[in-house]
Amino acid sequence: MNTPNNLRELLTESEKKFTDRPAFIIKNSEGREAEISYGRLKREAEALGTALIYELGLKGKKTGIIGENSYEWCLSYLAVTGGVGVAVPIDKELPVEEIGNIISFAGIEAVICDGKSAGKLLSARYTEERELKLICTQSIKGTLSFYELLRKGEKHISEGKRDYFSAETDGDKMAVLLFTSGTTGMAKGVMLSHKNLISDLVSVSERIKITEADRTLSVLPLHHTYEAISFLMIIYSGGSIAFAESLRTLKEDFAFYRPTAFVTVPLLLEKLHRRIMLSIEEKGKRKKVQFFSVVSSAVSEDKRKKIFSDVHAFFGGRLNKIVVGAAALQKEVAEDFIMFGIPVIIGYGLTECSPIVICNSSENLATDSIGRSLQGVEVRIENPDEKGIGEICVKGPMVMLGYYKNKVATDEVLKDGFLHTGDLGYRDKVGNYHITGRKKNVIVTKNGKNIYPEEIEYYLLRNPVIADVMVYAEDDSIISAQIIPDTAEIERKLKKTAPTEQEIHKAVIEAVRSTNRKLPSYKSIKKVTLRNKDFIRTSTKKIKRDEKENKQ
């Protein structure tokens, strides 16, 4: 396929090449698999875009998109960016006040939403106060019908109205406005152009091979650019997309849709890994797995699939690649999946980079690094210390236009064409990059030593009795850890059900002491607090370190 200049050309070129192939796989009302072709996707994107222009006057305006992952979400994204104006994906989990703030700040005039999100906005009376048009995929009083707009758009096209088709789509102009849900600080509006998004998906597609035979199961929220670029990569490559019903039904969704590719974040993959390893333990096969982990590199992938057929069956039987990013992944988890015969490709990026800039590949499955920079990306390690660790700065066509209505914040991170990511890392002798932590999170001791919380968390999470952890320094520089115990693992270890609080506490303290013995004394954890509830997180499951509730 020729490299498209904008998102409308992306859909046009894909429809030409893959017209009758399925772009989306959905579960119909009878509980069976149904297909939505590339031809239908293009026709409906044109109809929706035409209706948004002629029925609602949204030409050149900003349109919000909020709701569960769905075909309608993706259709709306492509319709708006294909010739209407700017798409503003919004996190459906945000409090209604924050959603209202985004709508006001961005100047959004219409929102395409599902029933739950419509109810949220209607209850807050945003449609009345701000003359906001709500376009809903369900029948909700006080909203416009999404499907009625589609029909009206088709009618306008049949009457020869061509404003949507003749719209100029400048590759250098903003196509999408994304409000980050960062781990620290207030959300900022990231302006991404067509060129930003296209350049990234093309470069990533050269590194991660997706074909028309591939099917991905979408789990992460589409409002986040990590999942959005994944859906665009599938459209570019001619594959198909299915949507998980929820995290609770993931096993059933894998069995029903039988994906070949799965894009996820470390927290979810690590949970799935624990589930698999617990099943192996229950079947008395742990020693067999430990033996095979030593010799697996000499065994073909086909044989690995036979040996670990139960693991493959869990994922539907066809999974041949997992792509993971947004945070550090435990090395052992990646190695185990590769041992199972399912390659894990680790990538790195951020919303400001559309998002991926550094990535492994099927040919370079470096489980202890984030891989090498993509084609066209220049990476610089700024102000490296004696270990070569410094701030990762990147330059390339996927770097954002800037922060919306925030020149000060833009100038703070964009300098001489380089984006200062705020992440710390280094480049090894073979050219692979490694992340050591966030610049803002570094703990500096009284004698000038630097401590990276993420490093200590990595070592703690290698102990199975620890389900999750956040390391930080209290006001007096005491290295502290908030820990969520894995009670199931503690039960297994103690060979008893319902362990007491004292037994759980003892197991966790032993794990902390074991970790401390592996670390220099100045990095030792001095204070431990056990938690019985999850941390507050971003949409990509990163812990929000500045939340007071995460330190209680």
Secondary structure by P-SEA (a helix, b strand, c coil): ccccccaaaaaaaaaaaccccccbbbbccccbbbbbcaaaaaaaaaaaaaaaacccccccbbbbbbccccaaaaaaaaaaaccccbbbbbcccccaaaaaaaaaaacccbbbbcaaaaaaaaaacccccccccccccccccccccaaaaaaaaaaaaaaccccccccccccccccbbbbbbcccccbbbbbbcaaaaaaaaaaaaaaccccccbbbbbccccccaaaaaaaaaaaaacbbbbbbccccaaaaaaaaccccbbbbcaaaaaaaaaaaaaaaaaacaaaaaaaaaaccccccaaaaaaaaaaaaaaacccccbbbbccccccaaaaaaaaaacbbbbbbcccccccccccccccccccccccccccccbbbbbcccccccccbbbbbcccccccccccaaaaaaccccccccccccccccccbbbbbccccccccccccbbbbbaaaaaaaaacccccccbbbbbccccccccbbbbaaaaaaaaaccccccaaaaaaaaaaaaaaaaaaccccccccbbbbbccccccccccccccccccccc
